[in-house]
Amino acid sequence: MRPSNDANRPDRLEKLEKDNEALRERLEKVLAENERLRRELEEALRALKRQAAPFSRGAPKRNPKPPGRKPGAAYGLRASRPVPSRVDQVIPVPLPDNCLRCGGPVVCDDTKSQFQEDIVRLTVVRRFDVEIGHCACCGQRAQGRHPLQTSDALGAAQVQLGPEALALVAHLNKEMGVSHARAARVLDLGYGLKTSRSGLCRALERLGHKAAPTYEQLRIAVRSSPLGWMDETGWRVAAHLEWLWVVVSPEITVYDIVPGRGFAQAASILGKDYRGALHHDGARLYYGFLKAFHQSCLSHLIDRGHDMIQIASPAARRFPQAILQLFQKALGLRDRFRDGAISLHGLYVATGRIDAAMDRVLDRSFRTDLNRRFAKHLRHERPYLFSFLYCPDLDATNNAAERAIRPAVVARKTWGGNRTASGATTQKILASVLRTCWQQGKDSFSRLAELLRSPHEKILDLVPASLSP
């Protein structure tokens, strides 16, 4: 029997080697499939975050609290609509002649006021009888103009939309993301004003030309701001991919649409020699601003850490969890300083400890590709993670730019972008003017109407004196 076993040994070794090779190939395929699925899951989580509605927070809670105000002492601050400062119409409301229950006479004991704020569906049609003449000396043509007119056009263009209607359309389209067709529907439903989407598009283009000088002054002024937030997102122009950029200062917001997503495009807006404190999402292009003081957005990094924890193994989760703990500690330290719980010296001492802890966490080797990529990014961002602790006036996030770019994202989901380059120019000009008015608490409606009525070039009062060129 032993010689027989010895004779079969080469065959068994060969079989085992084949089985081993087959298992190795199968393991490689399984590992490759696992890596592919992991990448798809990571991309799916990112895509879900990008496409989610603003109120989406992932899976719903198992036992959510009931919506609305809480009863009793937990109700919160009680408030109601304020009494209007003016009354346009007083309507007496007398008592009924007889009691509705028994039919007896009703006696008045007191009178109380109730207020109702409503809108009026009214379209005003003005006819301007424009006198046309000529100079008795040189024969030069002359034409009259009323302060309520927005144009001198006659003939085929004699019927025009008024400045109040166009100001409303500008807010609907450029601030709220309503398409031209739906804005025309609003005018029809609300005011019985018939118009077309192409007519509104051309009217907004004329308004953009009138607002262009103000826009140029805003572009110049934002370069002098000591604080800046910057972000970008994709934008379609004539079905081609371009980029919508936004620069936010404490008092000004400037949008621009350019065909590129690099430092050259960012510098064309903010200036390559920008010297203020720049908040951004950590993209490498922003570090081309060599003279700026940078703060990388912690919100982006925290979201990335949470996404990693969802898909990483228990051992691999320790690294993003440690990073998130340091970020939360840094944000808590900022809040304590702003509340006056610690002094400036105490802030700097605690910041140094957080810096040292971050260095220790990053001074390690990592086994998974996901952790290695995250660590590489954090090492690059390392000098700009806690700038907001060394300069307490800075923000820890880029949320100001994210909020400013949100209306454009909503508009992109609704109607895609602009069909022409002139439409993109109108978009960035009017969006900048409207957002800046909102920031400064100024009446954008009356200012647009004033701009439309002006027969000459006019710059709106939106540039702060401290930033005026």
CORCORFEN-V28898 format. One line per field, one symbol per residue. ss: DSSP state (H for helix, E for strand, C for the rest). Layout:
# CORCORFEN-V28898
ss=???
This chain:
# CORCORFEN-V28898
ss=CHHHHHHHHHHHHHHHHHHHHHHHHHHHHHHHHHHHHHHHHHHHHHHHHHHCCCCCCCCCCCCCCCCCCCCHHHHCCCCCCCCCCCCCCCCCCCCCCECCCCCCECCCCCCCCCCCCCCCCCCCCCCCCCCEEECCCCCCEEECCCCCCCCCCCHHHCCCCCHHHHHHHHHHHHHCCCCHHHHHHHHHHHHCCCCCHHHHHHHHHHHHHHHHHHHHHHHHHHCCCCEEEEEEEEEEECCEEEEEEEEECCCCEEEEEECCCCHHHHHHHHCCCCCCEEEECCCHHHHHCCCCEEEECHHHHHHHHHHHHHHCCCCCHHHHHHHHHHHHHHHHHHHHHHCCCCCHHHHHHHHHHHHHHHHHHHCCCCCCHHHHHHHHHHHHHHHHCCHHHHCCCCCCCCHHHHHHHHHHHHHHHHHCEECCHHHHHHHHHHHHHHHHHHHHCCCHHHHHHHHHHCCCCCCCCCCCHHHCC
